[in-house]
C-alpha cells in the first residue's frame, strides 16, 4: 500500500529536509514519528528536498506500508500529529496508486519568496518567512529580468553542481507582485518542472541586483550561456523561501511521467 502525505513545516529550526546524522531534519523527525505510530521502520520519498531554513506549506512525500495497516490510515493524521513537534504538520494522508512517485511523478514544483523593503523590516508575525532587504527594489525591472529567464535552459550558473546531475530545467513561471495588505512586501512566484540545488535562491539573488539598479535587466539571462556556477551571483537568504505546491498528472499518467523523469534525472537532484 502506498500512502501520500501532504506536509507543512517551518524550516527555521531544521537543517533541511534530508535526514542527517546528529542534525534535526524534517525527514528525520517525520520518519521517527511515523515509525513510532505504526510500530515499524519506514522510508520516505519526497517531492523536493528543501535546504536548511526553507519552509513548506505544500510538500509531498510517499511511504510504502503493509496492506494490513490500511484500516489505520483513516486516523493516521490525527495520531501522527500528536507525536510531531509544532513546527511540522502532516495535513493529509491518502492511499495512492502504486505508480505514484512523489519525486519522479511530479509535473512541476511551486515556490514563493517573500522580501520586504519596509524601513522597519519584517512584521514580527511574518519575520520567520520574510527577508528584510536593506535596499529599495524596483519590481518593474525585476519582472522584466525574470521573464527573460523563462523556458528550458541549462541553469548551471544558478546551481550548486552535483556530480553527474543535469542542470537543465524548464522554468515555467517567475514573477514578482506586491503582497496584498502588506506595504513594502514583494512576493516572487517561481515554478518549474524541477529545481537543482540552490537554484531558486540564486535566481532571486540575481534579480535582487537588477531591482536595486546594480545590474541591467538582461544580466541574469546572460549568465545562462556559461555552463558553470556564476560566482558573482549571491544566493538569497533561505528563510524567505517556501515550497507551496507540487503538481501531478492523473492516475493513468503517473507511470509514464515517472519513467520520462527518471530518464533525465539522476540521484542527488531535487
Order of alpha helices (4+ residues) and beta strands (2+ residues): beta-alpha-beta-beta-alpha-beta-beta-beta-alpha-beta-beta-beta-alpha-alpha-beta-alpha
